[in-house]
């Protein structure tokens, strides 16, 4: 356990960030699953900008790596384009 005030504060901040990151990462994964399950092209094209925005924001906040965000955006866009 931390003994100094600054270490205690760092511990509290770390726990708060971890909880926030876990929430945002789970939300992103659920959105990706929903996108990949969809078979309707119109619905996929509607979801695509929202998902891309979410991925960009998470990369900016360092919840996920920027290249991971890029790879996910690419794969989801490819999925949406291949729907009929």
C-alpha positions in Angstrom: 0.0 0.0 0.0 1.2 3.5 -0.8 2.5 5.5 2.2 2.9 9.0 0.7 0.2 11.4 -0.2 1.3 11.7 -3.8 1.4 7.9 -4.1 -2.1 7.6 -2.7 -3.4 10.1 -5.1 -1.6 8.4 -8.0 -3.3 5.1 -6.9 -6.7 6.8 -6.9 -6.1 8.3 -10.3 -4.9 5.0 -11.7 -8.0 3.2 -10.6 -10.3 5.9 -12.0 -8.5 5.8 -15.4 -8.6 2.0 -15.4 -12.3 2.0 -14.9 -12.9 4.6 -17.6 -10.6 2.9 -20.1 -12.4 -0.5 -19.4 -15.8 1.1 -20.0 -14.7 2.7 -23.3 -12.9 -0.3 -24.6 -15.9 -2.6 -23.8 -18.2 -0.1 -25.6 -15.9 -0.1 -28.6 -15.8 -3.9 -28.8 -19.6 -4.1 -28.6 -20.0 -1.6 -31.4 -17.5 -3.5 -33.5 -19.4 -6.8 -32.9 -22.7 -5.1 -33.8 -21.1 -3.7 -37.0 -19.6 -7.0 -38.1 -22.9 -8.9 -37.5 -24.9 -6.5 -39.6 -25.9 -7.7 -43.1 -27.7 -4.6 -44.2 -25.6 -2.2 -46.2 -27.6 0.9 -45.4 -27.4 0.2 -41.7 -23.7 -0.4 -41.9 -23.0 2.8 -43.8 -25.0 4.6 -41.1 -23.0 3.1 -38.3 -19.6 3.5 -40.0 -19.0 7.2 -39.3 -20.0 6.8 -35.6 -17.7 3.9 -35.2 -14.8 5.6 -36.9 -15.3 8.6 -34.7 -15.3 6.4 -31.6 -12.1 4.7 -32.7 -10.3 8.0 -33.4 -11.3 9.4 -30.0 -10.1 6.3 -28.2 -6.8 6.4 -30.0 -6.4 10.1 -29.1 -7.0 9.3 -25.4 -4.5 6.4 -25.7 -7.1 3.8 -24.7 -6.1 1.9 -27.9 -3.0 2.4 -30.1 -3.5 4.7 -33.1 -2.4 1.9 -35.5 -4.9 -0.5 -34.0 -7.6 2.1 -34.5 -6.5 2.5 -38.1 -6.5 -1.3 -38.6 -10.0 -1.6 -37.1 -11.4 1.2 -39.2 -9.9 -0.4 -42.3 -11.4 -3.8 -41.6 -14.8 -2.4 -40.7 -14.9 -0.2 -43.8 -14.0 -3.2 -45.9 -16.8 -5.2 -44.3 -19.3 -2.4 -45.0 -18.3 -2.1 -48.6 -18.6 -5.8 -49.3 -22.2 -6.0 -48.1 -25.0 -6.1 -50.6 
